[in-house]
Amino acid sequence: MEEIRRAAAAYYENLPEEKKRYARFIFSEMDENGDGQINLKEFMEYHNKDTNSALTHPSLFRALDKNSNGSLDFEEAMVSYYIMQSGRALFCKSCNTFLTDVYFSCFQCFTSNDSTDSTYEICCDCYGGKRFTHHEDAIFCDNYSLLSQSRSLALAAPAEVNKLRSC
């Protein structure tokens, strides 16, 4: 989780002032009683309004609560904002815990052209302990290897496709 916290801090520091104000606004919207802290009830109520139900998962709140005091201050909630903005709310398909560090994804599902397919993310414990069920020929890669392989595939694509993908 520390890597996500560091990424969230770097993300926030590089936001334009308008986006930082928006992050503060989101925090104040969640903080219904105005005490400067977001408790689990406030967190759940705010995210239940949203269509992204993954953010209401209890393991996410526990992971965000760095000091385990049962509430989130702005710094802890900023990590939630980063997760919302980046789409980083990933949960193990086997044990359903929030993926806070290295995880494994099915390479075939990840590279599939069918956008409805899940990329089938699983935690290291479930992968190492073979506690998952997926298609028989699945090749799993950790998230860092998958990123590297994706870049290699993108660079190997025809020039016309690469022009469309350029940032």
Solvent accessible surface area in square Angstrom, and as a share of the most:
residue,aa,sasa,rsa
1,M,41,0.18
2,E,91,0.41
3,E,82,0.37
4,I,10,0.05
5,R,28,0.10
6,R,160,0.58
7,A,40,0.31
8,A,0,0.00
9,A,43,0.33
10,A,54,0.42
11,Y,74,0.28
12,Y,29,0.11
13,E,117,0.53
14,N,125,0.64
15,L,21,0.10
16,P,83,0.52
17,E,110,0.49
18,E,119,0.54
19,K,96,0.41
20,K,33,0.14
21,R,153,0.56
22,Y,103,0.39
23,A,3,0.03
24,R,128,0.47
25,F,108,0.45
26,I,9,0.05
27,F,22,0.09
28,S,66,0.43
29,E,84,0.38
30,M,3,0.01
31,D,12,0.06
32,E,97,0.44
33,N,97,0.50
34,G,62,0.59
35,D,86,0.45
36,G,35,0.34
37,Q,58,0.26
38,I,0,0.00
39,N,55,0.28
40,L,78,0.39
41,K,134,0.57
42,E,9,0.04
43,F,0,0.00
44,M,48,0.22
45,E,62,0.28
46,Y,41,0.16
47,H,0,0.00
48,N,100,0.52
49,K,153,0.65
50,D,65,0.34
51,T,137,0.80
52,N,64,0.33
53,S,80,0.52
54,A,34,0.27
55,L,2,0.01
56,T,17,0.10
57,H,42,0.19
58,P,62,0.39
59,S,14,0.09
60,L,0,0.00
61,F,10,0.04
62,R,159,0.58
63,A,22,0.17
64,L,0,0.00
65,D,12,0.06
66,K,108,0.46
67,N,93,0.48
68,S,96,0.62
69,N,86,0.44
70,G,42,0.40
71,S,16,0.10
72,L,0,0.00
73,D,51,0.26
74,F,32,0.13
75,E,110,0.49
76,E,8,0.04
77,A,5,0.04
78,M,15,0.07
79,V,4,0.02
80,S,0,0.00
81,Y,8,0.03
82,Y,38,0.14
83,I,1,0.00
84,M,41,0.18
85,Q,90,0.40
86,S,57,0.37
87,G,53,0.51
88,R,42,0.15
89,A,19,0.15
90,L,39,0.19
91,F,25,0.11
92,C,2,0.01
93,K,101,0.43
94,S,48,0.31
95,C,59,0.35
96,N,81,0.42
97,T,61,0.36
98,F,13,0.05
99,L,6,0.03
100,T,36,0.21
101,D,71,0.37
102,V,52,0.30
103,Y,25,0.10
104,F,40,0.17
105,S,2,0.02
106,C,0,0.00
107,F,46,0.19
108,Q,55,0.25
109,C,21,0.13
110,F,86,0.36
111,T,57,0.33
112,S,44,0.28
113,N,158,0.81
114,D,72,0.37
115,S,112,0.72
116,T,120,0.70
117,D,66,0.34
118,S,55,0.35
119,T,37,0.21
120,Y,28,0.11
121,E,17,0.08
122,I,0,0.00
123,C,20,0.12
124,C,58,0.35
125,D,98,0.51
126,C,3,0.02
127,Y,69,0.26
128,G,62,0.59
129,G,38,0.37
130,K,169,0.72
131,R,133,0.49
132,F,59,0.25
133,T,123,0.72
134,H,50,0.22
135,H,72,0.32
136,E,181,0.81
137,D,100,0.52
138,A,26,0.20
139,I,101,0.51
140,F,26,0.11
141,C,15,0.09
142,D,35,0.18
143,N,31,0.16
144,Y,113,0.43
145,S,43,0.28
146,L,7,0.04
147,L,127,0.63
148,S,69,0.45
149,Q,73,0.32
150,S,28,0.18
151,R,154,0.56
152,S,67,0.43
153,L,91,0.45
154,A,28,0.22
155,L,108,0.54
156,A,85,0.66
157,A,21,0.16
158,P,82,0.52
159,A,63,0.49
160,E,122,0.55
161,V,52,0.30
162,N,44,0.23
163,K,156,0.66
164,L,156,0.77
165,R,137,0.50
166,S,83,0.54
167,C,182,1.09
